[in-house]
Amino acid sequence: MAKLYVVPTPVGNLDDMTFRAVEVLKNVSLILCEDTRTSAGLLKHFGISTRTASHHKFNEHKTCSLYAERILGGEDIALISDAGTPAISDPGFMLVRACVERGVDVECLPGATAFVPALVDSGFGCESFVFAGFLPQKKGRQKRLAALKSLEMTVILYESPYRILKLLDEIKEHFGADRRVSISREISKIHEETLRGTPDELLEIFGARPPKGEFVVIIDKISKDDEDSTAGDDIE
């Protein structure tokens, strides 16, 4: 029975591509790409000559039913995004939903997702967290931040270099000036970097050098002062 394969691709280092992902992409009849031009280099690197087609946020609502029907007709199709796992702050959700509604098998391969290494690198608690992706740029942004603050969990956000300074100011306002924040960028790439500190400390760093790259922002579920006050609770 044919199926939709959701295939993660590296977020930076091509060595993070799995053997299984390469094998699947070589054997399906069609690969749906967020941007065929971006994916062309990846596919060429691994000797993958499978046909490709564009499937992105501007056309997915029109084409997802068509591709789901093609899979029902016996055609194996793979879905990839420019980097990372499709549907995680990338196109893909609509196609997966269309397949599920039609009883089409969907198989998501394990693989790269930027927020997982950023969360672990932060040193903050990983036992409970919420991934909120990109915040709304305008309407609903402050309401979303207030809701995230009320969850009392480690919060994970994606942000662009154009709004990272604004976000740090908003974290200070909603979560407090002493809330610890970890920011990772260029994960698995040559200039990979993780910065940790309070909002003001991070703002000072970016004041000296403008932010570059896409950011994963981790907000600790407790403040630095709260951690200091409980540090000796389990010592007799």
Residue frames as a rotation matrix with the C-alpha (Angstrom) as fourth column:
MET 1
0.577 0.817 0.000 0.00
0.817 -0.577 0.000 0.00
0.000 0.000 -1.000 0.00
ALA 2
-0.133 -0.635 0.761 1.40
0.580 -0.672 -0.460 3.38
0.803 0.380 0.458 -1.01
LYS 3
0.464 0.254 -0.849 2.06
0.872 -0.299 0.387 6.01
-0.155 -0.920 -0.360 1.64
LEU 4
0.752 -0.276 0.599 3.21
-0.094 -0.944 -0.317 9.53
0.652 0.182 -0.736 2.34
TYR 5
0.232 -0.765 -0.601 6.73
0.947 0.318 -0.039 9.69
0.221 -0.561 0.798 3.76
VAL 6
0.958 -0.026 0.285 7.52
-0.095 -0.969 0.230 12.78
0.270 -0.247 -0.931 5.84
VAL 7
0.487 -0.862 -0.141 11.30
0.812 0.506 -0.290 13.04
0.321 0.027 0.947 5.64
PRO 8
0.852 -0.264 -0.452 13.43
0.074 -0.793 0.604 15.36
-0.518 -0.549 -0.656 7.82
THR 9
0.569 -0.736 0.367 16.48
0.541 0.000 -0.841 16.94
0.619 0.677 0.398 6.21
PRO 10
-0.225 -0.748 -0.625 19.54
0.970 -0.114 -0.214 18.49
0.089 -0.654 0.751 7.90
VAL 11
0.838 0.459 -0.295 19.21
0.506 -0.856 0.106 21.93
-0.204 -0.238 -0.950 9.46
GLY 12
0.646 -0.681 -0.344 22.83
-0.661 -0.725 0.194 22.61
-0.382 0.102 -0.919 8.55
ASN 13
-0.415 -0.899 0.136 25.44
-0.757 0.425 0.497 19.86
-0.505 0.104 -0.857 8.43
LEU 14
0.171 0.501 -0.848 24.65
-0.916 0.398 0.051 17.44
0.363 0.768 0.527 5.59
ASP 15
-0.731 -0.507 -0.457 26.20
-0.301 0.841 -0.450 14.59
0.612 -0.191 -0.767 7.60
ASP 16
-0.730 0.528 0.435 23.04
-0.468 0.078 -0.880 14.66
-0.498 -0.846 0.191 9.73
MET 17
0.078 0.726 -0.683 21.07
-0.972 0.208 0.110 13.11
0.223 0.655 0.722 6.86
THR 18
0.021 -0.029 0.999 20.12
-0.574 0.818 0.036 9.53
-0.819 -0.574 0.000 7.75
PHE 19
-0.932 -0.360 0.043 20.73
-0.205 0.622 0.756 6.48
-0.299 0.696 -0.653 5.55
ARG 20
-0.437 0.846 0.306 17.02
0.728 0.533 -0.431 5.70
-0.528 0.034 -0.849 5.73
ALA 21
0.295 0.543 -0.786 16.04
-0.008 -0.822 -0.570 9.18
-0.955 0.174 -0.238 4.57
VAL 22
-0.441 -0.543 -0.715 18.29
-0.740 -0.231 0.632 8.87
-0.509 0.807 -0.300 1.52
GLU 23
-0.951 0.070 0.302 16.88
0.181 0.916 0.358 5.43
-0.252 0.395 -0.884 0.71
VAL 24
-0.060 0.997 -0.046 13.28
0.641 0.003 -0.768 6.62
-0.766 -0.076 -0.639 0.94
LEU 25
0.274 0.161 -0.948 13.93
-0.360 -0.897 -0.257 9.67
-0.892 0.412 -0.188 -1.26
LYS 26
-0.715 -0.590 -0.375 15.59
-0.586 0.212 0.782 7.49
-0.382 0.779 -0.497 -3.88
ASN 27
-0.946 0.258 0.195 12.68
0.302 0.921 0.246 5.07
-0.116 0.291 -0.950 -4.07
VAL 28
-0.071 0.956 -0.285 9.53
0.317 -0.249 -0.915 7.21
-0.946 -0.155 -0.285 -3.98
SER 29
0.036 0.156 0.987 8.02
0.996 0.075 -0.048 8.35
-0.082 0.985 -0.153 -7.26
LEU 30
0.271 0.104 0.957 7.86
0.354 -0.935 0.001 12.05
0.895 0.339 -0.291 -6.29
ILE 31
-0.406 -0.411 -0.816 9.44
0.913 -0.205 -0.352 14.37
-0.023 -0.888 0.459 -3.72
LEU 32
0.621 0.622 0.476 7.44
0.559 -0.778 0.287 17.41
0.549 0.087 -0.831 -2.63
CYS 33
-0.392 -0.877 -0.277 9.80
0.893 -0.289 -0.346 20.25
0.223 -0.383 0.896 -1.70
GLU 34
0.339 0.409 -0.847 9.23
0.626 -0.770 -0.122 23.54
-0.702 -0.489 -0.517 0.09
ASP 35
0.589 -0.243 -0.771 11.58
-0.626 -0.740 -0.245 25.04
-0.511 0.627 -0.588 -2.53
THR 36
0.938 -0.187 0.292 12.87
0.307 0.838 -0.451 22.80
-0.161 0.512 0.844 -5.31
ARG 37
0.578 -0.768 0.276 15.87
-0.154 -0.435 -0.887 25.08
0.801 0.471 -0.370 -5.85
THR 38
0.205 -0.476 0.855 16.95
-0.972 -0.199 0.122 24.83
0.112 -0.856 -0.504 -2.22
SER 39
0.586 0.116 0.802 16.46
-0.411 0.895 0.172 21.06
-0.698 -0.430 0.572 -2.16
ALA 40
0.933 -0.195 -0.302 18.30
-0.226 0.335 -0.915 20.52
0.279 0.922 0.269 -5.45
GLY 41
0.060 -0.987 0.148 21.71
-0.792 -0.138 -0.595 20.80
0.607 -0.081 -0.790 -3.82
LEU 42
-0.113 -0.016 0.993 20.81
-0.855 0.511 -0.089 18.33
-0.506 -0.860 -0.072 -1.07
LEU 43
0.776 0.507 0.377 19.40
-0.254 0.796 -0.549 15.79
-0.578 0.330 0.746 -3.50
LYS 44
0.744 -0.574 -0.342 22.38
-0.374 0.066 -0.925 16.09
0.554 0.816 -0.166 -5.83
HIS 45
-0.076 -0.818 0.570 24.79
-0.976 -0.057 -0.212 15.62
0.205 -0.573 -0.794 -2.90
PHE 46
-0.242 0.057 0.968 23.23
-0.572 0.798 -0.190 12.25
-0.783 -0.600 -0.161 -2.09
GLY 47
-0.958 -0.233 -0.166 22.76
-0.261 0.475 0.840 11.13
-0.117 0.849 -0.516 -5.68
ILE 48
-0.357 0.915 0.190 18.97
0.452 0.347 -0.822 11.35
-0.818 -0.208 -0.537 -5.56
SER 49
-0.995 -0.068 -0.070 17.42
-0.034 -0.423 0.905 11.81
-0.091 0.903 0.419 -8.99
THR 50
-0.398 0.917 0.021 13.74
0.871 0.385 -0.305 11.42
-0.288 -0.103 -0.952 -8.06
ARG 51
-0.291 0.401 0.868 11.31
0.534 -0.685 0.495 13.90
0.794 0.608 -0.015 -9.64
THR 52
-0.733 0.027 -0.679 10.43
0.609 -0.418 -0.674 16.92
-0.302 -0.908 0.290 -7.50
ALA 53
-0.047 0.731 0.681 7.54
0.615 -0.516 0.596 19.36
0.787 0.447 -0.425 -7.25
SER 54
-0.819 -0.246 0.518 6.95
-0.149 -0.780 -0.607 22.51
0.554 -0.575 0.602 -5.21
HIS 55
0.206 0.864 -0.460 4.75
0.609 0.255 0.751 22.21
0.766 -0.435 -0.474 -2.12
HIS 56
-0.832 -0.553 -0.044 4.82
0.426 -0.586 -0.689 25.34
0.355 -0.592 0.723 0.04
LYS 57
-0.617 0.583 -0.528 2.61
0.506 -0.220 -0.834 27.53
-0.603 -0.782 -0.159 2.19
PHE 58
-0.563 0.385 -0.731 1.30
-0.567 -0.824 0.003 29.45
-0.601 0.416 0.682 -0.82
ASN 59
-0.336 0.450 -0.827 -0.03
-0.838 0.257 0.481 26.43
0.429 0.855 0.291 -2.71
GLU 60
-0.985 -0.161 -0.061 -0.46
-0.123 0.906 -0.405 23.59
0.120 -0.392 -0.912 -0.21
HIS 61
-0.464 0.877 0.122 -4.15
-0.260 -0.003 -0.966 24.32
-0.847 -0.480 0.229 0.43
LYS 62
0.279 0.550 -0.787 -4.79
-0.909 -0.115 -0.402 23.81
-0.311 0.827 0.468 -3.31
THR 63
-0.018 -0.435 -0.900 -2.62
-0.797 0.550 -0.249 20.75
0.604 0.713 -0.356 -3.93
CYS 64
-0.654 -0.341 0.676 -2.79
-0.725 0.539 -0.429 18.60
-0.218 -0.770 -0.599 -0.78
SER 65
0.286 0.835 0.470 -6.00
-0.519 0.547 -0.656 16.82
-0.805 -0.057 0.590 -1.87
LEU 66
0.698 -0.080 -0.711 -4.51
-0.684 0.216 -0.696 16.07
0.209 0.973 0.096 -5.28
TYR 67
-0.327 -0.923 -0.205 -1.39
-0.757 0.385 -0.528 14.47
0.566 -0.018 -0.824 -3.80
ALA 68
-0.455 0.249 0.855 -3.41
-0.670 0.537 -0.512 12.51
-0.587 -0.806 -0.077 -1.25
GLU 69
0.658 0.753 0.004 -5.48
-0.521 0.460 -0.719 11.06
-0.543 0.471 0.695 -4.09
ARG 70
0.394 -0.597 -0.699 -2.35
-0.739 0.246 -0.627 10.16
0.547 0.763 -0.344 -6.03
ILE 71
-0.675 -0.619 0.401 -1.06
-0.734 0.506 -0.454 8.21
0.078 -0.601 -0.796 -3.04
LEU 72
0.018 0.784 0.621 -4.43
-0.554 0.525 -0.647 6.45
-0.833 -0.332 0.443 -2.78
GLY 73
0.809 0.304 -0.503 -3.90
-0.580 0.274 -0.767 5.50
-0.095 0.912 0.398 -6.42
GLY 74
0.900 -0.428 0.083 -0.68
0.421 0.903 0.089 3.69
-0.113 -0.046 0.993 -5.53
GLU 75
0.411 -0.768 0.491 2.02
0.262 -0.416 -0.871 6.36
0.873 0.487 0.031 -5.80
ASP 76
0.360 -0.399 -0.843 4.58
0.923 0.025 0.383 6.69
-0.132 -0.917 0.377 -2.96
ILE 77
0.458 -0.172 0.872 5.31
0.246 -0.918 -0.310 10.35
0.854 0.356 -0.378 -2.29
ALA 78
-0.105 -0.559 -0.823 7.82
0.992 -0.005 -0.123 11.99
0.065 -0.829 0.555 0.07
LEU 79
0.810 0.352 0.469 7.57
0.294 -0.936 0.194 15.42
0.507 -0.019 -0.862 1.65
ILE 80
-0.121 -0.858 -0.499 10.61
0.992 -0.082 -0.099 17.48
0.044 -0.507 0.861 2.65
SER 81
0.933 0.292 -0.209 11.11
0.309 -0.949 0.053 21.08
-0.183 -0.115 -0.976 3.75
ASP 82
0.668 -0.721 0.187 14.09
-0.337 -0.516 -0.788 23.37
0.664 0.463 -0.587 3.22
ALA 83
-0.555 -0.831 -0.033 15.56
-0.319 0.249 -0.914 22.17
0.768 -0.497 -0.403 6.53
GLY 84
-0.776 0.205 0.597 14.43
-0.582 0.136 -0.802 20.09
-0.245 -0.969 0.013 9.49
THR 85
-0.788 0.540 0.297 11.18
0.497 0.841 -0.213 18.19
-0.365 -0.020 -0.931 9.89
PRO 86
-0.735 0.579 0.353 8.22
0.058 -0.464 0.884 19.17
0.675 0.670 0.308 7.67
ALA 87
0.258 0.963 -0.073 5.17
0.406 -0.039 0.913 20.61
0.877 -0.265 -0.401 9.46
ILE 88
0.276 -0.237 -0.931 7.30
0.924 -0.200 0.325 21.92
-0.263 -0.951 0.164 12.37
SER 89
0.252 -0.049 -0.966 7.00
0.019 -0.998 0.055 25.66
-0.967 -0.032 -0.251 11.60
ASP 90
-0.825 -0.424 -0.374 7.11
-0.393 -0.046 0.918 24.60
-0.406 0.905 -0.128 7.94
PRO 91
0.000 0.845 -0.535 4.55
-0.989 0.081 0.128 23.45
0.151 0.529 0.835 5.35
GLY 92
-0.821 -0.293 -0.491 3.26
-0.311 0.949 -0.046 19.89
0.479 0.115 -0.870 5.66
PHE 93
-0.804 0.526 0.276 0.41
-0.191 0.211 -0.959 19.82
-0.563 -0.824 -0.069 8.14
MET 94
0.022 0.895 -0.445 -2.30
-0.850 -0.218 -0.480 20.22
-0.526 0.389 0.756 5.49
LEU 95
-0.106 -0.123 -0.987 -1.00
-0.801 0.598 0.012 17.35
0.589 0.792 -0.162 3.38
VAL 96
-0.961 -0.242 -0.132 -0.68
-0.108 0.769 -0.630 15.03
0.254 -0.592 -0.765 6.38
ARG 97
-0.560 0.817 0.138 -4.23
-0.364 -0.093 -0.927 15.90
-0.744 -0.569 0.349 7.43
ALA 98
0.122 0.606 -0.786 -5.57
-0.986 -0.015 -0.165 15.29
-0.112 0.795 0.596 3.92
CYS 99
-0.468 -0.375 -0.800 -3.91
-0.504 0.857 -0.107 11.87
0.726 0.353 -0.591 3.88
VAL 100
-0.987 0.105 0.120 -5.21
-0.058 0.462 -0.885 10.94
-0.148 -0.881 -0.450 7.34
GLU 101
-0.277 0.952 -0.129 -8.75
-0.669 -0.288 -0.685 11.95
-0.689 -0.103 0.717 6.37
ARG 102
0.313 0.368 -0.876 -8.59
-0.929 0.309 -0.202 9.63
0.196 0.877 0.439 3.35
GLY 103
0.874 0.021 0.485 -7.08
-0.239 0.889 0.391 6.69
-0.423 -0.457 0.782 5.19
VAL 104
0.681 -0.712 -0.172 -3.70
-0.117 0.126 -0.985 7.10
0.723 0.691 0.002 3.51
ASP 105
0.644 -0.538 -0.544 -0.74
0.765 0.437 0.473 5.73
-0.017 -0.721 0.693 5.44
VAL 106
0.732 -0.481 0.483 1.62
-0.341 -0.872 -0.352 8.42
0.590 0.093 -0.802 6.74
GLU 107
0.648 -0.606 -0.461 5.12
0.758 0.570 0.318 7.62
0.070 -0.555 0.829 7.99
CYS 108
0.856 -0.398 0.331 7.25
-0.392 -0.916 -0.088 10.34
0.338 -0.055 -0.939 9.55
LEU 109
0.368 -0.816 -0.446 10.93
0.581 0.577 -0.575 9.44
0.726 -0.047 0.686 9.76
PRO 110
0.772 -0.212 -0.599 12.89
0.477 -0.431 0.766 10.58
-0.421 -0.877 -0.231 12.82
GLY 111
0.085 -0.790 0.607 15.49
0.918 -0.175 -0.356 13.23
0.387 0.588 0.710 12.11
ALA 112
-0.786 -0.615 -0.068 16.69
0.597 -0.725 -0.344 16.78
0.162 -0.311 0.937 12.49
THR 113
0.513 0.816 0.267 14.57
0.650 -0.572 0.501 19.42
0.561 -0.083 -0.823 14.24
ALA 114
-0.146 -0.744 0.652 16.31
0.116 -0.668 -0.735 22.63
0.982 -0.032 0.184 15.32
PHE 115
0.325 0.317 0.891 14.60
-0.689 -0.567 0.452 23.10
0.648 -0.761 0.034 18.68
VAL 116
0.940 0.059 -0.337 15.70
0.145 0.824 0.548 19.74
0.310 -0.563 0.766 20.19
PRO 117
0.063 -0.973 -0.223 19.48
0.870 0.163 -0.466 20.39
0.490 -0.165 0.856 20.27
ALA 118
-0.339 -0.145 0.929 18.81
-0.098 -0.977 -0.189 23.99
0.936 -0.155 0.317 21.31
LEU 119
0.670 0.654 0.351 16.70
-0.462 -0.003 0.887 22.82
0.581 -0.756 0.300 24.25
VAL 120
0.791 -0.420 -0.444 19.32
0.575 0.757 0.309 20.33
0.207 -0.500 0.841 25.42
ASP 121
-0.177 -0.926 0.332 22.14
0.712 -0.354 -0.607 22.86
0.680 0.129 0.722 24.95
SER 122
0.257 0.351 0.901 20.30
-0.198 -0.893 0.404 25.42
0.946 -0.283 -0.160 27.08
GLY 123
-0.808 -0.519 -0.279 20.86
0.120 0.317 -0.941 23.49
0.577 -0.794 -0.194 30.29
PHE 124
-0.481 0.733 0.482 17.28
-0.875 -0.435 -0.212 24.21
0.054 -0.524 0.850 31.30
GLY 125
-0.451 0.374 0.811 14.78
-0.295 0.795 -0.530 21.57
-0.842 -0.478 -0.248 32.42
CYS 126
-0.763 0.120 -0.635 13.68
-0.618 0.154 0.771 19.29
0.190 0.981 -0.043 29.57
GLU 127
-0.917 0.379 0.126 11.12
0.290 0.849 -0.441 17.22
-0.274 -0.368 -0.888 31.48
SER 128
0.173 0.974 0.147 8.24
0.874 -0.083 -0.478 19.47
-0.454 0.212 -0.866 30.44
PHE 129
-0.739 -0.422 -0.525 8.25
0.114 -0.847 0.520 22.14
-0.664 0.324 0.674 27.76
VAL 130
0.479 0.864 0.157 6.05
0.422 -0.070 -0.904 23.82
-0.770 0.499 -0.398 25.19
PHE 131
-0.703 -0.633 0.324 7.11
0.572 -0.231 0.787 24.50
-0.423 0.739 0.524 21.60
ALA 132
0.238 0.834 -0.498 5.32
0.356 -0.551 -0.754 27.61
-0.904 0.002 -0.428 20.33
GLY 133
0.129 -0.221 0.967 7.16
0.990 0.083 -0.114 28.14
-0.055 0.972 0.229 17.03
PHE 134
-0.802 -0.349 0.485 7.01
0.438 -0.895 0.082 31.69
0.406 0.278 0.871 15.65
LEU 135
-0.421 0.655 -0.628 4.90
0.542 -0.374 -0.753 34.18
-0.728 -0.657 -0.197 17.57
PRO 136
0.536 0.621 0.572 2.38
0.844 -0.369 -0.389 36.31
-0.031 0.691 -0.722 15.65
GLN 137
-0.436 -0.793 0.426 4.18
0.804 -0.556 -0.212 39.35
0.405 0.250 0.880 14.30
LYS 138
-0.775 0.215 0.594 1.49
-0.279 -0.960 -0.016 41.81
0.567 -0.178 0.805 15.39
LYS 139
0.080 0.929 0.362 -2.07
-0.866 -0.115 0.487 40.88
0.494 -0.353 0.795 16.38
GLY 140
0.886 0.406 -0.225 -2.21
-0.232 0.806 0.545 38.40
0.403 -0.430 0.808 19.25
ARG 141
0.064 -0.964 -0.260 1.50
0.069 0.264 -0.962 38.49
0.996 0.043 0.083 20.04
GLN 142
-0.581 -0.293 0.759 1.21
-0.648 -0.398 -0.649 39.90
0.492 -0.869 0.041 23.57
LYS 143
0.421 0.817 0.394 -1.72
-0.907 0.369 0.204 37.63
0.021 -0.443 0.896 24.38
ARG 144
0.733 -0.216 -0.645 0.29
-0.049 0.929 -0.366 34.58
0.678 0.300 0.671 23.28
LEU 145
-0.359 -0.930 0.083 3.25
-0.091 -0.053 -0.994 35.60
0.929 -0.364 -0.066 25.47
ALA 146
-0.316 0.329 0.890 0.99
-0.932 -0.284 -0.226 36.05
0.178 -0.901 0.396 28.48
ALA 147
0.765 0.638 -0.084 -0.51
-0.624 0.767 0.149 32.61
0.160 -0.062 0.985 27.90
LEU 148
0.382 -0.711 -0.590 2.94
0.111 0.669 -0.735 31.00
0.918 0.215 0.334 27.65
LYS 149
-0.528 -0.571 0.628 4.02
-0.508 -0.381 -0.773 32.66
0.680 -0.727 -0.089 30.90
SER 150
0.126 0.698 0.705 1.05
-0.991 0.059 0.119 31.10
0.042 -0.714 0.699 32.72
LEU 151
0.689 0.182 -0.702 2.08
-0.346 0.933 -0.098 27.54
0.637 0.310 0.705 31.74
GLU 152
0.506 -0.589 0.630 5.12
-0.788 -0.020 0.615 27.47
-0.350 -0.808 -0.475 34.04
MET 153
0.751 -0.342 0.565 7.03
0.456 0.887 -0.069 25.30
-0.477 0.309 0.823 31.57
THR 154
-0.434 -0.881 -0.191 10.22
0.202 -0.301 0.932 25.75
-0.878 0.366 0.309 29.59
VAL 155
0.671 0.712 -0.210 9.14
0.039 -0.316 -0.948 27.70
-0.741 0.627 -0.240 26.49
ILE 156
-0.427 -0.781 0.456 10.66
0.533 0.190 0.824 27.23
-0.730 0.595 0.335 23.02
LEU 157
0.665 0.602 -0.443 10.26
0.031 -0.615 -0.788 29.85
-0.747 0.510 -0.427 20.29
TYR 158
-0.086 -0.640 0.763 11.64
0.984 0.068 0.168 30.49
-0.159 0.765 0.624 16.82
GLU 159
0.684 0.312 -0.659 12.53
0.249 -0.950 -0.190 34.04
-0.685 -0.034 -0.727 15.88
SER 160
0.618 -0.440 0.651 14.17
0.679 -0.118 -0.724 35.95
0.395 0.890 0.226 13.04
PRO 161
-0.400 -0.851 -0.340 17.14
0.916 -0.363 -0.170 38.31
0.022 -0.380 0.925 13.49
TYR 162
-0.577 0.223 0.786 14.82
0.193 -0.898 0.396 41.24
0.794 0.380 0.475 12.71
ARG 163
0.363 0.821 0.440 12.66
-0.359 -0.313 0.880 40.69
0.860 -0.477 0.181 15.78
ILE 164
0.106 -0.354 -0.929 15.00
0.667 0.719 -0.198 39.05
0.738 -0.598 0.312 18.30
LEU 165
-0.891 -0.436 0.129 15.67
0.220 -0.662 -0.716 42.32
0.397 -0.610 0.686 20.16
LYS 166
-0.302 0.880 0.367 11.95
-0.745 -0.458 0.485 43.01
0.595 -0.127 0.794 20.39
LEU 167
0.437 0.476 -0.763 11.37
0.008 0.847 0.532 39.48
0.899 -0.238 0.366 21.69
LEU 168
-0.417 -0.663 -0.622 13.99
0.682 0.225 -0.696 39.89
0.601 -0.714 0.358 24.43
ASP 169
-0.877 0.185 0.444 12.27
-0.355 -0.872 -0.338 43.08
0.325 -0.454 0.830 25.59
GLU 170
0.096 0.992 -0.083 8.94
-0.715 0.127 0.687 41.23
0.692 -0.007 0.722 25.60
ILE 171
0.158 -0.122 -0.980 10.39
0.444 0.895 -0.039 38.33
0.882 -0.429 0.196 27.60
LYS 172
-0.856 -0.509 -0.088 11.66
0.340 -0.427 -0.838 40.83
0.389 -0.747 0.539 30.15
GLU 173
-0.606 0.695 0.388 8.18
-0.706 -0.694 0.140 42.40
0.366 -0.189 0.911 30.35
HIS 174
0.350 0.887 -0.301 6.15
-0.668 0.462 0.583 39.18
0.657 -0.003 0.754 30.59
PHE 175
0.560 -0.175 -0.810 8.51
0.350 0.936 0.040 36.73
0.751 -0.306 0.586 32.29
GLY 176
0.946 -0.213 -0.243 10.63
0.149 -0.381 0.912 39.10
-0.288 -0.899 -0.329 34.38
ALA 177
0.673 -0.729 -0.125 14.05
-0.690 -0.560 -0.458 40.72
0.264 0.395 -0.880 34.13
ASP 178
-0.147 -0.771 0.619 15.69
-0.901 0.363 0.238 37.82
-0.408 -0.523 -0.748 35.99
ARG 179
0.767 0.472 0.435 14.28
-0.256 0.846 -0.467 35.05
-0.588 0.247 0.770 33.77
ARG 180
-0.299 -0.939 0.169 17.04
-0.239 0.245 0.940 32.97
-0.924 0.241 -0.298 32.19
VAL 181
0.812 0.490 -0.318 17.09
-0.388 0.045 -0.921 32.75
-0.437 0.870 0.226 28.40
SER 182
-0.246 -0.850 0.465 19.18
0.125 0.448 0.885 30.63
-0.961 0.275 -0.004 26.02
ILE 183
0.682 0.413 -0.604 19.49
-0.496 -0.345 -0.797 31.57
-0.537 0.843 -0.030 22.35
SER 184
-0.158 -0.699 0.697 20.94
0.286 0.643 0.710 29.20
-0.945 0.312 0.099 19.75
ARG 185
0.639 0.316 -0.701 21.65
-0.551 -0.448 -0.704 30.02
-0.537 0.836 -0.112 16.13
GLU 186
0.202 -0.565 -0.800 23.20
-0.923 0.163 -0.349 28.32
0.328 0.808 -0.489 13.08
ILE 187
0.392 0.007 0.920 22.70
-0.630 0.731 0.263 24.89
-0.671 -0.683 0.291 14.66
SER 188
0.529 -0.340 0.778 25.12
0.407 0.905 0.119 22.26
-0.745 0.254 0.617 13.26
LYS 189
0.871 -0.238 0.430 26.72
0.327 -0.374 -0.868 24.90
0.367 0.897 -0.248 10.99
ILE 190
-0.037 -0.998 0.041 30.21
0.670 -0.055 -0.740 26.41
0.741 0.000 0.671 11.09
HIS 191
-0.689 -0.224 0.689 29.13
-0.177 -0.870 -0.460 29.43
0.703 -0.439 0.560 13.13
GLU 192
0.250 0.793 -0.556 26.90
0.448 0.415 0.792 27.56
0.858 -0.447 -0.252 15.58
GLU 193
-0.794 -0.474 0.380 26.50
-0.052 -0.570 -0.820 29.50
0.605 -0.671 0.428 18.80
THR 194
0.259 0.846 -0.466 24.51
0.689 0.176 0.703 29.37
0.677 -0.503 -0.537 22.03
LEU 195
-0.671 -0.383 0.635 24.22
-0.096 -0.804 -0.587 32.43
0.735 -0.455 0.502 24.27
ARG 196
0.072 0.675 -0.734 22.73
0.800 0.400 0.446 32.30
0.595 -0.619 -0.512 27.78
GLY 197
-0.922 -0.368 -0.125 21.73
0.360 -0.688 -0.630 35.02
0.146 -0.625 0.767 30.20
THR 198
-0.192 0.855 -0.482 18.97
0.513 -0.331 -0.792 37.36
-0.837 -0.400 -0.375 31.30
PRO 199
0.614 0.484 0.624 17.15
0.783 -0.268 -0.562 39.44
-0.104 0.833 -0.543 28.67
ASP 200
0.931 -0.274 -0.242 19.25
-0.255 -0.961 0.109 42.49
-0.262 -0.040 -0.964 29.53
GLU 201
0.066 -0.963 0.262 22.52
-0.229 0.241 0.943 40.53
-0.971 -0.122 -0.204 29.32
LEU 202
-0.111 -0.047 0.993 21.59
0.807 0.578 0.118 39.19
-0.580 0.814 -0.026 25.89
LEU 203
0.867 0.446 0.223 20.44
0.496 -0.723 -0.481 42.61
-0.054 0.528 -0.848 24.70
GLU 204
0.613 -0.724 -0.318 23.85
-0.424 -0.640 0.640 43.96
-0.667 -0.258 -0.699 25.69
ILE 205
-0.244 -0.699 0.673 25.57
0.265 0.620 0.739 41.28
-0.933 0.358 0.034 23.61
PHE 206
0.091 0.360 0.929 23.46
0.977 0.148 -0.153 42.03
-0.192 0.921 -0.338 20.55
GLY 207
0.923 0.165 -0.349 24.00
0.146 -0.986 -0.082 45.72
-0.357 0.024 -0.934 21.09
ALA 208
0.129 -0.970 -0.205 27.70
-0.398 -0.240 0.886 45.14
-0.908 -0.033 -0.417 20.45
ARG 209
-0.921 -0.374 -0.108 27.15
-0.251 0.357 0.900 42.95
-0.298 0.856 -0.423 17.39
PRO 210
-0.192 0.926 -0.325 23.95
-0.978 -0.209 -0.018 42.83
-0.085 0.314 0.945 15.32
PRO 211
-0.048 0.248 0.968 22.08
-0.309 0.918 -0.250 39.50
-0.950 -0.311 0.033 15.43
LYS 212
-0.290 -0.076 -0.954 22.47
-0.954 0.096 0.283 37.22
0.070 0.992 -0.101 12.42
GLY 213
-0.911 -0.054 -0.409 20.87
-0.121 0.983 0.140 33.89
0.394 0.177 -0.902 11.49
GLU 214
0.145 0.985 -0.093 17.67
-0.314 0.135 0.940 32.17
0.938 -0.107 0.329 12.55
PHE 215
-0.664 -0.439 0.605 17.23
-0.642 -0.079 -0.762 31.83
0.383 -0.895 -0.229 16.31
VAL 216
0.101 0.648 -0.755 15.85
0.388 0.673 0.630 29.21
0.916 -0.356 -0.183 18.65
VAL 217
-0.413 -0.151 0.898 14.91
-0.600 -0.696 -0.394 30.93
0.685 -0.702 0.197 21.92
ILE 218
-0.098 0.312 -0.945 14.55
0.569 0.797 0.204 28.89
0.816 -0.518 -0.256 25.11
ILE 219
-0.105 0.163 0.981 12.93
-0.640 -0.766 0.058 30.55
0.761 -0.622 0.185 28.13
ASP 220
-0.874 -0.287 -0.391 13.57
0.089 0.698 -0.710 28.80
0.477 -0.656 -0.585 31.43
LYS 221
0.058 0.979 -0.194 10.50
0.436 0.150 0.887 27.88
0.898 -0.136 -0.419 33.47
ILE 222
0.685 0.113 -0.720 11.98
0.718 -0.276 0.639 29.45
-0.127 -0.954 -0.270 36.61
SER 223
0.850 -0.398 0.345 13.95
-0.261 -0.887 -0.381 32.62
0.458 0.233 -0.858 37.19
LYS 224
-0.085 -0.969 -0.230 17.57
0.091 0.222 -0.971 32.71
0.992 -0.103 0.070 38.28
ASP 225
-0.483 -0.064 0.873 16.52
-0.771 -0.441 -0.459 34.03
0.415 -0.895 0.164 41.70
ASP 226
0.602 0.767 0.223 14.03
-0.793 0.541 0.280 31.17
0.094 -0.345 0.934 42.15
GLU 227
0.638 -0.435 -0.635 16.75
0.110 0.868 -0.484 28.63
0.762 0.239 0.602 41.38
ASP 228
-0.421 -0.859 0.291 19.18
-0.160 -0.245 -0.956 30.25
0.893 -0.449 -0.034 43.81
SER 229
-0.211 0.411 0.887 16.56
-0.950 -0.302 -0.086 30.23
0.232 -0.860 0.454 46.60
THR 230
0.798 0.570 0.193 15.86
-0.596 0.794 0.121 26.50
-0.085 -0.212 0.974 46.17
ALA 231
0.230 -0.780 -0.582 19.42
-0.617 0.346 -0.707 25.34
0.752 0.522 -0.402 45.51
GLY 232
-0.753 -0.633 0.181 19.90
-0.516 0.396 -0.760 23.96
0.409 -0.666 -0.624 49.02
ASP 233
0.127 0.929 0.348 16.43
-0.980 0.063 0.189 22.48
0.153 -0.365 0.918 49.56
ASP 234
0.842 0.233 -0.487 17.57
-0.246 0.969 0.039 18.87
0.481 0.087 0.873 49.10
ILE 235
-0.209 -0.961 -0.180 20.70
-0.011 0.186 -0.982 19.19
0.978 -0.203 -0.049 51.24
GLU 236
0.817 0.499 -0.289 20.47
0.232 0.174 0.957 17.98
0.528 -0.849 0.026 54.86
